Amino acid sequence: MTVRSEAGRPGAVRSEGAYSRTVHSGWHLVAFLSELTTEVTPLAIGPRRLVAVRDGDDVRLFDANCPHRGAHLGYGGTLDGNCLVCPFHGKRIALGDEGKRWSVAEHQVLRAGEAVFARLTDTARDDRGFEKVIKEIAVSHPLVEAVVLPVAAPSGLIIENAFDTDHFTALHKVEAVEGMDIVPTENGELAIEGTFPMRNSPWKSDLARAEAKWRAMRNGETRLEYVPRFYARAFSPGLVVTEFGPPGQVHVLVTGATPTPDGCVARVAVGVSPGRESDLRMLIVGSERALAEDLTVWEHLDPHAPVRYDARDEPVIAFREFCAGFEEVN
């Protein structure tokens, strides 16, 4: 809940409950293929017990509780056709076939490169355009695993980072962040856009050439051609897709934070612009370093402390209001 002053500016607000630890509707980055090394793998989204069934690169996701006595089908369950054989009593549990006496529900899964996404509801409103976007990314920027990091903090706090302008400079030492305004979107996702020049940018040499050309031509447009654009879109309280780079050389970072009983698991997938595959290692190392810098703050932040927003926090407030539009899932 956001409390505003009479003048309409952000006012005092308590952050308690701003990001609940319950499971929300919408998409989650639930795993990388490297985490699904067998046919049957136990997974979870918060307290929701799930089981992934893998056939090559095809991944399906189901509720994990055996409908007979509640055994977890992901621990000792074996695949037999379109059934899981329960390890407790040997009953054959149909996968997604609700017409059978013993069956478990199936959940929608999307794969993009090495990243596996899922959602526990099929409400069209909670897609927010993500399915279309991630399918396009899967073709143009195949995603690879960069980071898997358990975090003792609510998932929303991790995704909020994309909308927290000042932390980029104070914590990550990014120079001259500009713009970073909330911008309109087509499908109800929340987007922020700005410019994001970095000292160790993958496009540093390109920018240097553009600067030299600009000095010779005194053409401001040429100078700005290689300044990296930052465009981040949150599709749920636990998932943000960031496009980063100058025109024609954009890289993609997908950050997911999947709830756990003790906090969340933060995952980052990266996809490089075609022709710039040499940037991949730099993006992975940069993602590892950024999350390591964030971790100390996340895990020592007091979620019950009184806070007071100012005008620079408007994108953060917008993200918190965006999160409030998603339903809790039992």
N, C-alpha and C positions, 0 to 999 in steps of 0.2 A: 504494500500500500504506500502511495506517495502522498506526502502532505505538502501543500504549497502555501506560500504566504498570500496575503490579500492582493499583493501586486502581481501575482502570477509567477514570481520567481521561485526556484526550488527553495524549500524551507527545511526546518528540522524534521528528521524522520528517524525512527528506530529501524535498524536493519534486521532485527529479530524476525525470522519467518520469511524474509525476502526471497530466499531460495530454500524451499523445503527439500527434505531428503526423500520424499515420496517419488514414485515413478510418474512421469508425465506422458501425455499422449504426444504423438509426433515421432520423428525419426531419431534413431540412436546409431552411433558407430559401435557395433557390438564386438567386433573382432577383426583381426587380420587373418589371412589364410594360414600364416605361420603358427597361429594359435589353434588351428583346427587340423591337427596332424593325424587324426584317426577318423574312422567312419562315423563314430559317435562321440560327441564332446559336450560335457556339461557347460552351460553358460548361465548368466543371470543378468537381469536388469533390476537393480535394487533387490527387494525380497522375492521378485518374480523368478521362479525356477524354470529354466529353459534347457532344451537339448538341441544341439545342432547335428544334422545328419549330412555328411559330405560324400559326394560321388564325383571324384575328380575335382573340377573347379566349380561344380554345382553344389550349392549350399541351401539346405532347407532348415527351418527353425520351428520348433514345436514346444508346447507346454511339456514340462518334464515330469509332473506328478502322475504316477500310475493311477488310473481311476479305480483300481481294485482296492489297494491299501496304502497308496501314497508314496510308494518307493520312488526314488529318483531314477528315471530311466537313463540318465546320462552317466550314471556310475554303475557299470557292469551290464547295462542293457546291450543287446546285440541286434544287429540289423538282419531281418529276414524278409526279403521282398519289400513290400510297403508296410511292414510292421516292425516294431521294436519288441523283442522278447524281454519281458521284465525279469530282472535278476533275482527277485524275491520269490515269486511263485511260478515263473515260467509262462505267464499268460502272454498271448500275442496281442499287442496294442496297435491298432490301426493308426496310421499317420494321416491325420487330417480328414478322415472319413467318418463324419458324425453319424452316418447311418449304421455303423457297427456298434455292437454293445459295448466293447472296450475300445476307446479311441481317445486321442489327444488333439487339441486344436492346433492348426498351423497358422503361422504369422508371416506377413509379407516380408520378403528379403530382396534387397538390391545389392548387386556386386559391381564395383568399379575397380578394375585392377586387383590389387591385393586387399582392398577394403570391403568389409561386409557390413551392410546397413540393415536395420530392421525396425519395424514398429508394431506395437501391440494392439492398435486400433486401425480400423479402415475408414475413418472419417475423412472425407475428401478435403475438408477445410484444413485439417492438420497436416496435409502434405505440403502446403504453401509453395508449390512449384518445384519441390526438391527432386521428385522422380525424373522430371524432364531435364533438370540441370545436371544431375549426376550421370544420367545416360549420355549427355553430351560430353561431359568431362571424361567419361570412360573411353570415348573415342579419341578425343583431342589431347588429353593429358592423362594417360594411364597412371593410376595412383599406386605408389609403393609405400611400404611401411617406413615410418621415420621414428616414432616414439610410442612406447607403451609405458605409462607411469602411474602407479597407484598414488592417489592424493587424499589426505585426510581432510577433505573440505567438500562442501556441496558442489554438485556438477555445474550449477548456474554460475558460480563464481569464476570457474575456468573460462567459460564461454564469454562472460562479461568482459574479459580482457580486450576483446576485439573492439569494444566500444568505449574503453577507458583511455582517452587520448593522452592525458598527462603521464600515465605510467610508462608509455613508450620512451619518453625522454628521461624521466627520473630513474627508472629501473633498468631499462635496456639501452639507454644512451643513444637513442635515435635522434639525429639532428634535424632541426627545422621541419618538424611535422606541420603541415598546413592543411586547411580545410577541415576534414574529419567531421562532416555534417551528415545528419540523417537525410537520406534521399528517398524519393518515391520508388515503389516496386509494383510489379504487376500482380503478384499472387499472395500478398499478405505477409511475405517474409520481411525481416527488418534489415535495412542496409545502411551502411556508413561509407562515405567516400572522401578521399583526400589524397595528398601527395606525401611520399614517405622516403626521402633521400637517406641513404645509409652510408657510413664510412666504408664498410666492407661489402658494398653492393655487388651482386654478380654482374651488374651492368656498368661497373665503375669505368672500365676502359672505353665503353661506348659513350658514356657521359663526358669523359675527358675529351674525346674527339669532337663531340657536339659543342662543348664549351669553347674549344679552340676555333671551331668554325664560326660560332657565334661572335667571338671576339673579332674575327676577321670581317664578318658581315654585319655585325650589330643588329642581328635579327633575333628578337626575343623568342619567337616561335621555334626556331632551330634549337636554341638553348634548352627549351623545355621538353624537347622531343624525347629525351631519354631519362627524364625524372620519373622514377617509379610511381605509378598510380596504385593506391591502396583502395580496394573495394571489397568489403566484407558483408556477407549476408547470413544472418541467423535464420535457420529454418525451423528450429525448435529450441527449447531452453538448454539442450545439450548438444547442439550441432551448429557449427558455423563454417561457411566456405569462403575463403579469402583468395581473391585474384590480386596478384602483386607483380608489377613490372611495367615497363614502357610499352607503347603500342606495338603489337606484333611479336612481343617477346614475353608474354605474360606467363608466370608460373602460378600454380594452384596449391593452396594448403587447405586441407580439410581437418578441422579440429573437432573431436568428439569427446564428451565427458559422460560416461555411462555410470549411473548411480550404483553404489555398493552399500552394504549395511554400515560401513565405516567412513563413507565419503563417496569417492568415485574412482574410475580408471580413466585417465586422460590418454587419448590416442591422437596422433597426428599422422596424416598421410600427405604425401607431396606428389605433385605431377609437374613435370617440366615442359616448357614450350618446345614444340618440335624444332630440332636443330640445335638445341641448347642442352643436350643431355649431359654435357660436362659440368653443368651447374648443380646436378642432382646431389652430389656429396656435400656441397656447400649448404644446400637447403636443409639436408638432414642434420648436419652438425649445428647449423643455426637454430633449428627447431629444438634440438636437445639442449642447447645452451640457454635458450629463452625460457623453456619450461623449468630448467634447474634454477634460474634466477627467480622465477615466479614462485617456486615451491615454498621457499621459506616464508614469503608473505602469506600465501594461501593458508598454510598450515598453522600460522600463528596469529591470524586475524581473528578478532573477537566478534562473532556474528551477533552478539547481543549488545554491543557497545552503541551508545547514541552517536549518530553521525549528522553532519550538516552539509548538504550539497551546496555547490555554487553553480554559476552559469556554465562552467567547464564540464560539469557532470551531466548535462542534458542528455547526451547519448546513453549514459549509464541508466538514467531514469527511464529513457525510452525502452531500453532492453528489459528492465525489470517489469515495466508495464506490458511489454510483449509476452514475457513469460507467464504473466497472470492470465493470458488468454488461452492457455492450454489446460486440459482437464487432467485430474489425477486418475491414474489407472490402478485398479485393485490387483 
